[in-house]
Amino acid sequence: MKWRNSKLSNNISSQASIINLKHFSSSVVLNTIATFFTRPGLVRKVALLKKKMASVSKVYILMGCCLPIILFTSWGCTKSSDIKEGNWQLVWEDEFEGEVGLLPDSAKWNFDIGTDWGNQQLEYDTDRPENASLDGNGNLAIVARKESFAGSPFTSARITTKGKFDFTYGRYEARIKMPWGPGIWPAFWLLGSNIDEVSWPQCGEIDVMEYRGNEPHLIHGSVHGPGYSGGNAVTKSFALEQNRFDTDFHIFAVEWGVDYIYFFVDDHLYQVITPEDVDGEWVYDHTFHIILNLAVGGNYVGFPTSDTNFPQTMLVDWVRVYEDRN
């Protein structure tokens, strides 16, 4: 969401064997290695290895007594920073507990009311409980409806913490279940709180999660700043294998520090962005606020079709923000 204006084979022998994998890509090898371990934090370490490996001419995996011993030869490294581990302490949260039909907590959230938002969106975002309210089961339901309202053919909602919770750096995460259908565009994102002074994209934008409703297995994480915004944003996708984001809840997160932004899905690190990765100014050194919204149409997803059923609901279980106490 942007703002312009406003395995290796499973038949593993128990006897020691050596497999020459020199013709495999480093990415395939490392993903294969990951299947042998389930300890927390493994994916983060594998992601770091991927980032560091420029070339691996030979990789030998010795398997004896079900214990993989990994030997790398001809190790080639590119210059990169280590993945930084945070000492995360919760500083803000909304669990969306309350009776069905209640609006989100006004001490934490504002409603952005209006349409288009510079993206050619078709919905009119309201502050009505029909478009954003608690479902009585510990979730916030943001609902897009097909109805004529204020000159627009659809309604939905967009809520923000601007002026109520603006924060610099930290881990931002939300547990969300997606809607599905062409022309549906939910997002969980951060926007620079100085937007009124410097405008977009100078204020900076961090898209923790964007999703096209016609691609239910895929989400996107991006940053927008001066010289790299809109269609030129720094971005990467994360895909589920044989699964969809609209059938269950998933946790979307970023860890943001002085010179890095890490992107996660269900604690899988899939993207690292540093100042070296942007073709312009690094503008992530000031306060940002949180936005949750469900757009209909727009230049990112196109129009809804006859396959798009309404109403469409984005369910948010919780939103949490942590501060690094290191």
Secondary structure, 3 states (H helix, E strand, C coil): CCCCCCCCCCCCCCCCEEEECCCCCHHHHHHHHHCCCCCCCHHHHHHHHHHHEEEEEEEEEEEECCEEEEEEEEEEECCCCCCCCCCEEEEEEECCCCCCCCCCCCCCCEECCEECCCCCCCEEECCCCCCEEECCCCCEEEEEEEEEECCEEEEECEEECCCCCCECCEEEEEEEECCCCCCEEEEEEEEECCHHHHCCCCCCEEEEEECCCCCCCEEEEEEEECCECHHHCEEEEEECCCCCCCCCCEEEEEEEECCEEEEEECCEEEEEECHHHCCCCCCCCCCEEEEEEEEECCCCCCCCCCCCCCCEEEEEEEEEEEEECC
